[in-house]
Amino acid sequence: MKKLFLLSLFVIFTITLFSFSYHAYRFTIEYTKDRQYVRYEEVYYKDGDKIVFVKSPKKIIWVKLGDKYYIGTSNELKLCPPIKDLEDIFFEYANFHGISLDFDGEITISEKAFTLKALKIDGWIREIIRKFESVVTEMRYIYTPSIYTFDEILSKFKFVDESDVPEAIYNIFNLFLWFNAEYVDDALKVYAVDKNGDNVLIEISDKVGEYKVGDYYLTILESSEKTREDILNEIGNNN
């Protein structure tokens, strides 16, 4: 279970395109037909770099510095693969479609698998909404002044360029447009959408599973044939 908890520090969350700084509190609310999930965060942002304090449901800290990402629960943060939150996903798709971020009001981006809508008022993004089938995810911002600068907060951390989780496990998540994860019977179930808009369901356990990856086991419960092949290529097992 300890190993799975370390993994969950990454999967609890999923490129920035213009230079500015902010300090904000963010509320991410996800609705499905069966449940509601809420995450509460404090964010320091500066010119593409980001410090995120996840305060609920679990206290986690993750940091983006250039092209490196770090995660942990104390002032010592370890290297991890890229983390994209809903803000990053919106910026990425706006850039892909050549949409200027210099706007006020609402803007909507439609993809095969989902839609993204952002509300910007007085130059600040106030809300981002993603809709996929029956799943709606909303990220809302409250901007506030801070007595600390980004660099002052950053100086409190020690960054370690090594990871507790095998890189092959992390690389799987780069195959998805987005994903959610939850514990079910001592295993981590990951519900995802691949880059072709197809559903994916995988299970990660430190006890049993289809494929062994380091100290973990991976079971592919649902995926397209292409995504299954991509996952097996990432973990180096094509059986």
C-alpha positions as CSV (number, residue, x, y, z in Angstrom):
1,M,0.0,0.0,0.0
2,K,2.9,2.4,0.6
3,K,4.1,1.9,-2.9
4,L,0.6,2.6,-4.3
5,F,0.3,5.7,-2.2
6,L,3.6,7.0,-3.7
7,L,2.1,6.4,-7.2
8,S,-1.1,8.2,-6.2
9,L,0.8,11.3,-5.5
10,F,1.1,11.6,-9.3
11,V,-2.2,10.3,-10.5
12,I,-4.4,12.4,-8.2
13,F,-4.3,15.2,-10.7
14,T,-2.6,15.6,-16.4
15,I,2.6,23.9,-21.1
16,T,1.9,27.2,-20.5
17,L,1.9,29.7,-23.4
18,F,2.2,33.2,-22.1
19,S,4.2,35.1,-19.4
20,F,2.5,36.4,-16.3
21,S,2.3,35.6,-12.6
22,Y,-0.5,34.9,-10.2
23,H,-1.4,33.5,-6.8
24,A,-4.8,31.8,-6.6
25,Y,-7.0,29.3,-4.9
26,R,-8.6,26.8,-7.2
27,F,-11.5,24.5,-6.8
28,T,-11.9,21.5,-9.2
29,I,-15.2,19.8,-9.1
30,E,-16.0,16.7,-11.2
31,Y,-19.5,15.4,-11.6
32,T,-20.5,12.0,-12.9
33,K,-23.8,10.2,-12.8
34,D,-22.8,8.4,-9.7
35,R,-20.6,10.8,-7.6
36,Q,-19.0,14.2,-7.2
37,Y,-15.3,14.7,-6.6
38,V,-13.7,18.0,-5.3
39,R,-10.1,19.1,-5.1
40,Y,-8.9,22.3,-3.4
41,E,-5.5,23.9,-4.3
42,E,-3.4,26.9,-3.7
43,V,-1.3,27.9,-6.8
44,Y,1.7,30.1,-7.3
45,Y,2.4,30.7,-11.0
46,K,5.3,32.6,-12.7
47,D,6.1,32.7,-16.4
48,G,5.2,29.0,-17.1
49,D,6.5,27.6,-13.8
50,K,4.0,26.5,-11.2
51,I,3.9,25.5,-7.5
52,V,0.7,23.7,-6.5
53,F,-0.3,22.9,-3.0
54,V,-3.2,20.3,-3.1
55,K,-5.0,20.8,0.2
56,S,-7.9,18.4,-0.3
57,P,-8.7,15.5,-0.6
58,K,-5.0,14.6,0.1
59,K,-2.2,17.0,0.9
60,I,0.3,16.9,-2.0
61,I,2.7,19.4,-3.5
62,W,3.8,19.4,-7.1
63,V,6.0,21.8,-8.9
64,K,6.8,22.5,-12.6
65,L,10.2,24.1,-13.3
66,G,11.0,24.4,-16.9
67,D,10.6,21.0,-18.4
68,K,10.9,19.2,-15.1
69,Y,8.2,18.2,-12.6
70,Y,8.5,17.3,-8.9
71,I,6.0,15.9,-6.4
72,G,5.9,15.0,-2.7
73,T,4.2,15.6,0.7
74,S,7.0,17.6,2.4
75,N,9.7,20.1,1.5
76,E,11.6,17.3,-0.3
77,L,10.1,16.8,-3.8
78,K,11.1,14.0,-6.2
79,L,11.2,14.0,-9.9
80,C,8.1,12.8,-11.7
81,P,6.8,12.8,-15.3
82,P,4.8,15.8,-16.6
83,I,1.6,16.7,-14.8
84,K,-1.1,18.6,-16.7
85,D,-4.0,20.1,-14.9
86,L,-7.1,21.4,-16.6
87,E,-5.5,24.8,-17.1
88,D,-2.6,23.3,-18.9
89,I,-4.9,21.2,-21.1
90,F,-6.9,24.3,-22.1
91,F,-3.7,26.2,-22.9
92,E,-2.4,23.3,-25.0
93,Y,-5.5,22.9,-27.1
94,A,-5.9,26.7,-27.6
95,N,-2.3,26.8,-28.9
96,F,-3.0,23.7,-31.1
97,H,-6.0,25.5,-32.7
98,G,-4.2,28.8,-33.0
99,I,-6.6,30.5,-30.6
100,S,-5.4,33.7,-29.0
101,L,-5.5,33.8,-25.2
102,D,-5.9,37.6,-25.3
103,F,-9.7,37.6,-24.9
104,D,-12.4,38.4,-22.5
105,G,-15.6,36.4,-22.2
106,E,-16.2,32.8,-23.1
107,I,-14.3,30.6,-25.5
108,T,-15.1,27.0,-26.4
109,I,-12.9,24.3,-28.0
110,S,-14.5,21.2,-29.4
111,E,-12.7,18.0,-29.8
112,K,-13.8,14.5,-30.9
113,A,-13.9,13.2,-27.3
114,F,-14.7,16.3,-25.3
115,T,-15.2,20.1,-25.2
116,L,-13.4,22.7,-23.2
117,K,-14.9,26.1,-22.3
118,A,-13.0,28.9,-20.5
119,L,-14.4,32.1,-19.0
120,K,-12.0,35.1,-18.8
121,I,-12.9,38.4,-17.1
122,D,-10.6,41.4,-17.0
123,G,-7.7,39.4,-18.3
124,W,-7.9,36.6,-15.8
125,I,-9.3,33.1,-16.3
126,R,-12.1,32.5,-13.8
127,E,-13.4,29.1,-14.9
128,I,-12.5,26.2,-17.1
129,I,-15.1,23.5,-17.9
130,R,-14.5,20.2,-19.6
131,K,-17.3,17.9,-20.8
132,F,-16.8,14.3,-21.8
133,E,-19.9,12.1,-22.2
134,S,-21.6,12.3,-18.8
135,V,-18.5,13.6,-16.9
136,V,-18.2,17.3,-16.3
137,T,-15.1,18.8,-14.7
138,E,-15.0,22.5,-13.6
139,M,-11.9,24.4,-12.3
140,R,-12.7,27.7,-10.6
141,Y,-10.2,30.4,-9.6
142,I,-10.1,32.9,-6.7
143,Y,-7.1,35.3,-7.2
144,T,-5.6,36.9,-4.1
145,P,-2.5,38.9,-3.3
146,S,0.3,37.0,-1.5
147,I,2.9,38.3,1.0
148,Y,5.4,35.8,-0.5
149,T,6.9,35.8,-4.0
150,F,7.1,32.7,-6.2
151,D,10.9,32.5,-5.6
152,E,10.5,32.8,-1.8
153,I,8.1,29.8,-1.8
154,L,10.3,27.9,-4.2
155,S,13.4,28.3,-2.0
156,K,11.7,26.3,0.8
157,F,11.9,23.1,-1.2
158,K,14.7,20.6,-1.9
159,F,14.4,19.0,-5.4
160,V,15.6,15.4,-5.9
161,D,16.2,14.2,-9.5
162,E,15.0,10.7,-8.9
163,S,11.6,9.0,-8.7
164,D,10.1,6.3,-6.4
165,V,7.9,4.9,-9.2
166,P,9.2,3.1,-12.4
167,E,9.3,5.4,-15.4
168,A,7.4,2.8,-17.4
169,I,4.4,3.2,-15.1
170,Y,4.5,7.0,-15.4
171,N,4.9,6.9,-19.2
172,I,1.5,5.1,-19.6
173,F,-0.3,8.3,-18.5
174,N,1.3,10.2,-21.4
175,L,-0.9,8.0,-23.7
176,F,-4.1,9.6,-22.4
177,L,-5.9,12.8,-23.1
178,W,-6.9,12.8,-19.4
179,F,-7.6,10.5,-16.6
180,N,-9.0,10.1,-13.1
181,A,-8.0,7.5,-10.4
182,E,-9.4,6.0,-7.3
183,Y,-8.6,3.2,-4.8
184,V,-10.9,0.2,-5.1
185,D,-10.1,-2.9,-2.9
186,D,-6.4,-2.0,-2.3
187,A,-5.8,-1.3,-6.0
188,L,-5.6,1.9,-8.0
189,K,-8.1,2.0,-10.8
190,V,-7.4,4.6,-13.5
191,Y,-10.3,5.7,-15.8
192,A,-9.0,7.4,-18.9
193,V,-9.6,8.6,-22.4
194,D,-6.9,7.9,-25.0
195,K,-5.9,10.3,-27.7
196,N,-8.4,8.8,-30.1
197,G,-11.2,9.5,-27.7
198,D,-11.7,5.8,-26.6
199,N,-12.3,4.8,-23.0
200,V,-9.5,3.1,-21.1
201,L,-9.6,1.3,-17.7
202,I,-6.5,0.0,-16.0
203,E,-5.7,-1.3,-12.6
204,I,-2.4,-0.9,-10.7
205,S,-1.7,-3.0,-7.7
206,D,1.3,-3.8,-5.5
207,K,0.0,-7.4,-5.0
208,V,-1.3,-9.0,-8.2
209,G,-2.1,-8.3,-11.8
210,E,-1.6,-9.2,-15.5
211,Y,1.9,-7.6,-16.1
212,K,4.7,-7.0,-13.6
213,V,6.3,-3.6,-13.8
214,G,9.1,-3.1,-11.2
215,D,7.4,-3.6,-7.8
216,Y,3.9,-3.1,-9.3
217,Y,1.4,-5.1,-11.3
218,L,-0.7,-3.7,-14.2
219,T,-4.0,-5.1,-15.5
220,I,-5.7,-3.6,-18.6
221,L,-9.4,-4.0,-18.1
222,E,-10.6,-1.9,-21.1
223,S,-8.9,-0.3,-24.0
224,S,-8.7,-0.2,-27.8
225,E,-6.3,-2.6,-29.4
226,K,-4.0,0.3,-30.4
227,T,-3.9,1.7,-26.9
228,R,-3.3,-1.8,-25.4
229,E,-0.4,-2.2,-27.8
230,D,1.0,1.2,-26.8
231,I,0.7,0.4,-23.1
232,L,2.5,-2.9,-23.5
233,N,5.2,-1.2,-25.5
234,E,5.7,1.3,-22.7
235,I,6.1,-1.4,-20.0
236,G,8.2,-3.5,-22.3
237,N,5.9,-6.5,-22.4
238,N,4.3,-7.5,-25.7
239,N,2.8,-10.8,-24.6
